[in-house]
Amino acid sequence: MYDLIILGAGPAGLSASIYASRYKINHIVIGNIFDSSTSKAHLLENWPGEKSIKGLDLVNNFSDHAKDLGADIFQENVVEITKEVDSDSEKNIFTIKTNLDKVYQAKSILMALGTKHRKLNIPVEEEFLGKGVSYCAVCDGAFFKEKIVAVVGGSNSAAMAAMMLSEHASKVYLIYRKELLRCEPIMIDRLEKNEKVEIIYNTNVTKVSGDKKVELIEIDNEYNGSKKIKLDGLFIEAGSVPSASLIKGLEMKTDDSGYVVIDQSGATNIKGIFAAGDISNGSNGLRQIVTATSEGAIAATSIYKYLKEK
Ligand SMILES: Cc1cc2nc3c(=O)[nH]c(=O)nc-3n(C[C@H](O)[C@H](O)[C@H](O)COP(=O)(O)OP(=O)(O)OC[C@H]3O[C@@H](n4cnc5c(N)ncnc54)[C@H](O)[C@@H]3O)c2cc1C
């Protein structure tokens, strides 16, 4: 029986692990650093102390730091969490099952599961996944050397994906459904100066098609006199949704968008379960690495106090 199991090996989970080790909380981390949103970020330029660092390098640094302090990180997927009340302590104890049929038990849990990308839900999006449709510019961008690609979305992630893809592709369309991108103004400046990038506003992608791979997209507004654009790749950066499948069975309180509701200490409505990072409604909705690491640290501190409570 562990004192704490941290679910998620991204900035929130790994920061919590660093703090937990220093509090001498007997814990493990379950998750995959390569599955963290941070490893999909091409270049980070707002992590204090690093003017520019690759996302994967930063999350690797977090993981090395956590391991140096003694953390065991298991690359498994949690498929079920159940709880029961311990008759001695009258506190919850939790049983966690993973995809490798392993079972772990803990006195407390930190949910640091992050978010998953939102789909566009247009015809044959799923069938073309890996055949021109991608949700990760960092992972797949290099396959589009001298090709024509489009990015769908208006966020920082979408802007960053367009900039990154322009290093490989011959042309990058950035297609957004509204009339103003919602990314940081500094990103808009960079996009506008980039000769390979063309921004198409007030437009939705309605269909993707091709023979064996992506060849064409259809849009709902005319662009250069046509509602069709020929291209080789479609990168979808349409936002994210909390990784909520595990929390459903636990009757965990979420907000209207599905984010786990936490108080200032990181506690959820279920005694012994805390949440941190992108999955939570904390930090005024700012879902970034600085906030994920802070929430992880706060939660670990609260868990330390919770475990000591009689
Ligand atoms: C393209 C892109 C660019 C970004 N750029 C920036 C930026 O410039 N600056 C910035 O501050 N932020 C940026 N972000 C946001 C930042 O990456 C996130 O805010 C941060 O990663 C959140 O950390 P987290 O630990 O909450 O979740 P994540 O980093 O997403 O980690 C989630 C973890 O949960 C694990 N997990 C999920 N489900 C399960 C399960 N069932 N069982 C076990 N483990 C599971 C995953 O394996 C992963 O380890 C960017 C994000 C993207 C996608």
The ligand as an SDF file (V2000), in Angstrom:
LIG
                    3D

 53 58  0  0  0  0  0  0  0  0999 V2000
    1.3570   21.9630  -28.7680 C   0  0  0  0  0  0  0  0  0  0  0  0
    1.3690   22.4970  -27.3580 C   0  0  0  0  0  0  0  0  0  0  0  0
    2.1370   23.6020  -27.0460 C   0  0  0  0  0  0  0  0  0  0  0  0
    2.1690   24.1020  -25.7360 C   0  0  0  0  0  0  0  0  0  0  0  0
    2.9660   25.1750  -25.4550 N   0  0  0  0  0  0  0  0  0  0  0  0
    3.0690   25.6240  -24.1930 C   0  0  0  0  0  0  0  0  0  0  0  0
    3.9530   26.6910  -23.8760 C   0  0  0  0  0  0  0  0  0  0  0  0
    4.6100   27.2600  -24.7390 O   0  0  0  0  0  0  0  0  0  0  0  0
    4.0550   27.0720  -22.5730 N   0  0  0  0  0  0  0  0  0  0  0  0
    3.3390   26.4760  -21.5780 C   0  0  0  0  0  0  0  0  0  0  0  0
    3.5020   26.8460  -20.4140 O   0  0  0  0  0  0  0  0  0  0  0  0
    2.4720   25.4750  -21.8660 N   0  0  0  0  0  0  0  0  0  0  0  0
    2.3210   25.0280  -23.1360 C   0  0  0  0  0  0  0  0  0  0  0  0
    1.4500   24.0170  -23.4300 N   0  0  0  0  0  0  0  0  0  0  0  0
    0.5760   23.5070  -22.3460 C   0  0  0  0  0  0  0  0  0  0  0  0
    1.3290   22.5420  -21.4350 C   0  0  0  0  0  0  0  0  0  0  0  0
    1.9480   21.5510  -22.2190 O   0  0  0  0  0  0  0  0  0  0  0  0
    0.3580   21.9420  -20.4250 C   0  0  0  0  0  0  0  0  0  0  0  0
   -0.2390   22.9840  -19.7000 O   0  0  0  0  0  0  0  0  0  0  0  0
    1.0450   20.9770  -19.4560 C   0  0  0  0  0  0  0  0  0  0  0  0
    1.6720   19.9140  -20.1230 O   0  0  0  0  0  0  0  0  0  0  0  0
    0.0290   20.4260  -18.4620 C   0  0  0  0  0  0  0  0  0  0  0  0
    0.6620   19.5110  -17.6270 O   0  0  0  0  0  0  0  0  0  0  0  0
   -0.1340   18.3230  -16.9280 P   0  0  0  0  0  0  0  0  0  0  0  0
    0.8790   17.6260  -16.1000 O   0  0  0  0  0  0  0  0  0  0  0  0
   -1.3670   18.8420  -16.2920 O   0  0  0  0  0  0  0  0  0  0  0  0
   -0.6550   17.3770  -18.1120 O   0  0  0  0  0  0  0  0  0  0  0  0
    0.1800   16.6450  -19.2430 P   0  0  0  0  0  0  0  0  0  0  0  0
    1.4940   17.2670  -19.4430 O   0  0  0  0  0  0  0  0  0  0  0  0
   -0.6960   16.5450  -20.4350 O   0  0  0  0  0  0  0  0  0  0  0  0
    0.4330   15.1820  -18.6630 O   0  0  0  0  0  0  0  0  0  0  0  0
   -0.6110   14.2610  -18.5420 C   0  0  0  0  0  0  0  0  0  0  0  0
   -0.0510   12.9360  -18.0890 C   0  0  0  0  0  0  0  0  0  0  0  0
   -1.1480   12.0710  -17.7760 O   0  0  0  0  0  0  0  0  0  0  0  0
   -0.8730   10.7910  -18.2700 C   0  0  0  0  0  0  0  0  0  0  0  0
   -2.1270   10.0530  -18.4540 N   0  0  0  0  0  0  0  0  0  0  0  0
   -3.2520   10.4190  -19.1210 C   0  0  0  0  0  0  0  0  0  0  0  0
   -4.1940    9.4530  -19.0340 N   0  0  0  0  0  0  0  0  0  0  0  0
   -3.6380    8.4540  -18.2980 C   0  0  0  0  0  0  0  0  0  0  0  0
   -4.1040    7.1870  -17.8210 C   0  0  0  0  0  0  0  0  0  0  0  0
   -5.3150    6.7120  -18.1060 N   0  0  0  0  0  0  0  0  0  0  0  0
   -3.2530    6.4380  -17.0760 N   0  0  0  0  0  0  0  0  0  0  0  0
   -2.0110    6.8810  -16.7590 C   0  0  0  0  0  0  0  0  0  0  0  0
   -1.5430    8.0670  -17.1540 N   0  0  0  0  0  0  0  0  0  0  0  0
   -2.3280    8.8380  -17.9150 C   0  0  0  0  0  0  0  0  0  0  0  0
   -0.0870   11.0310  -19.5600 C   0  0  0  0  0  0  0  0  0  0  0  0
    0.6540    9.8660  -19.8920 O   0  0  0  0  0  0  0  0  0  0  0  0
    0.7980   12.2000  -19.1300 C   0  0  0  0  0  0  0  0  0  0  0  0
    1.9570   11.6960  -18.5270 O   0  0  0  0  0  0  0  0  0  0  0  0
    1.3850   23.4920  -24.7260 C   0  0  0  0  0  0  0  0  0  0  0  0
    0.5970   22.3730  -25.0500 C   0  0  0  0  0  0  0  0  0  0  0  0
    0.5760   21.8880  -26.3480 C   0  0  0  0  0  0  0  0  0  0  0  0
   -0.2840   20.6890  -26.6740 C   0  0  0  0  0  0  0  0  0  0  0  0
  1  2  1  0
  2  3  1  0
  2 52  2  0
  3  4  2  0
  4  5  1  0
  4 50  1  0
  5  6  2  0
  6  7  1  0
  6 13  1  0
  7  8  2  0
  7  9  1  0
  9 10  1  0
 10 11  2  0
 10 12  1  0
 12 13  2  0
 13 14  1  0
 14 15  1  0
 14 50  1  0
 15 16  1  0
 16 17  1  0
 16 18  1  0
 18 19  1  0
 18 20  1  0
 20 21  1  0
 20 22  1  0
 22 23  1  0
 23 24  1  0
 24 25  2  0
 24 26  1  0
 24 27  1  0
 27 28  1  0
 28 29  2  0
 28 30  1  0
 28 31  1  0
 31 32  1  0
 32 33  1  0
 33 34  1  0
 33 48  1  0
 34 35  1  0
 35 36  1  0
 35 46  1  0
 36 37  1  0
 36 45  1  0
 37 38  2  0
 38 39  1  0
 39 40  1  0
 39 45  2  0
 40 41  1  0
 40 42  2  0
 42 43  1  0
 43 44  2  0
 44 45  1  0
 46 47  1  0
 46 48  1  0
 48 49  1  0
 50 51  2  0
 51 52  1  0
 52 53  1  0
M  END
$$$$
